[in-house]
Amino acid sequence: MIGIHGVNTNRAADCGAGIGRVTRHLLLPIFKNVVMVEPVAELLEKSVSYVGDNGNVTRIPVGLQNFHPEPANFDMVWIQWCSGHLTDSDMVQFLKRCIDGINKEGVIVFKDNLSAQQDSEFDSEDNSWTRPEKLVLELFERAGLRVVAENVQTGFPPGMYKVKMFALKPFRE
C-alpha cells in the first residue's frame, strides 16, 4: 500500500498505540520515526520495554480527542481499534486534525471492527462503540476524506465482527 500510494517513510503516527504492537511490527520496519499517541500512561510505560527506547519513537500521552498533530508532520497516520472510544463528532474532528497533520503525499489508515447492524453497537465492558460501515464512511466524508483503498481482514473465527482497513486521503487532492 505504501508504494502504491507514494507515501514517504520518514514519520508515522500510531494512534491508540497501546503498548506498541503496530509500532513495533508494522511501522518501525518501514518508517524512520514513529509517534505513539496513547491516553493510558501505563501502556506507554510498558511500550518502552516492548518497542524500545532508541530515539526514533516519541510517546505522547493524550486521548485522540485532544491530539493536535503539527501541520504536515506525518507521512502516515495509523488508527487501529481505537475509534470506538470517540463520539461521532469527536471522530470527525480528530480526522480533520489528522488531515492537517499529514503532508501532501500522506495517507491516513483506519482499521477497526464494523458492526453488521444498522446502528452502532455499544460495548459496556470497554465503554466503546462499534459502528456500521455505512456510518464510518459517512464520518470519513464529513471529515473531508475519501477512500483510496480498502481491505477486509480475514482469518477470524465465525461470529466475530468484520474487520476492515481503509486508506484515506483528503478531498483536497
N, C-alpha and C positions, 0 to 999 in steps of 0.2 A: 504494500500500500504506500509506503514512504516513497519509493522510487516512482511509482505510477503518478503520484500527485505532486512531484517536485518539491518535497519537503526537505528543508535543510536539517542537519543533525547536530546543531550546536546546543540548543536548550529546549527541554520539555518540562511541563508541569504535570505532576501526578496528583490529581485532586481526589480527596478522600483516600489518602495514601495508606492509612493503617500502619502496619509495621514495614511496609515497603516491598511487598511481593511483586507488584507491577514494576516498581522502580528497579529492583534487583534483576528480575528475569526478562523483562521486556525493554525497558527504557535505557538503562545503563549500558547494555551491549550495543546500543545504537547511538545514543546521544552523549555528547561530551559532558553536559551538565544537566542535572535534574533538580527541580524544586519540588519537594514533597509538601503538600498542603493537607493538614490533618487537624481537626479540632481537639482530638483527645491526646493531651500531652504525654500520657503514659505510653501510648502506642508509638509516638515519635521517639521517646526514650528507648524503647525496645528496638526501634529501627536502626539505631546506632550499631548494635551488635549484629543485627540481621543483614543490613545493607553495607555497613562500614562507615567510616568517618574520614574519608581520604580527600576531602576538599572539593570534590565535584558534585556533592549533594548538599543542598540547602534545605533546612527544615523550617516550615512556617506553621506555628500552632494557631490556626484560625479556622473557623467554620466557613463553608463555601459562601454563605450569605454575606459574609464580611470580607471575602477575599477580593482585593483590588489589584490585579496584576499591573505592572508598569506597561505603558503603551508599547506595542510592537516588540515585546520582550521574548516571546516564545515562538519556536518553530512548530510545536505541538502542545496542545493541552489535552491530557487524557483524563476522562471522567468515567470511573467504573464503580458500579454498585454502591453509589452514594447519593444519587439524585432523589431518591425516595424520602430523604430526610429534609428536603426542601419543599415548601409550598409551591404551587404552580407559579405564582407571582415571583417568589424568590428565585425559582429556577430560571425564569425568563430574564430577570435582572442579572443573575450570575452569568448566564450565557452571553448576554450583551457585553458584560465586562470582559469575558473571555475573548470575544471578537476584538475588543480593543487591545487585548494582551497578546494576540498573535501578530506576527509580521505578515507582510503581503503574501508570501508563499505559504503561510502557516495553515494548519488544519486543527480542528477540534475533533477528538474521537470520543464518542459517547457509547458506553456499553452498560446495559442493565437488563434486569428481568422485565418482561412485558406481560401484563395481565391479558387473559383471553376474554375477560368480561368487558362489558361496555363502559363500566365505571371503574375508577381507581379502587383498589382493594387496600384496606388498612391492616397492618400487622401490629397488634398491640404489644407483642413481645419485644420488638426492637423499635417501636414507635416510628414506623416508616410506611410509605405508600408505594404500591406497585401500580403503575399507570398502564392503560391500554396503549397499543402502538399509535392509534389514531390521535390520541391526546398528546403523546410525545412528539409526533410530527407537527401538530398544531403549535406546541410550545416552541419548537425549533423555528417555525415560520414567524411566530410573534417576536422572537429574538432577532430575526434577520438572518437566519441560517438556511442553507439548502443542503440536501443530502447529495454527496458526490459518489458515495459507495456505501453498501450495506451488506451485512453477512449475518446469518443465523449460526450460532454456535451449536454444534451437535454433540452427541455422546452423553447427554444427560438421561437419567432414568425416566420412564413414563411418569406422568403426574407432576413433573416439575414445570415451573414457568419457562416460557420460551425466553432465551437469552439472545439478544441481538446487538450488533455493533453497527454504528453509523459513523462514517467520516463526513464531517460537516465543514462547509466553507461559507463565508458571508456572501450575501447577495451583492455586495459592493463590487464583486469581480465580474 
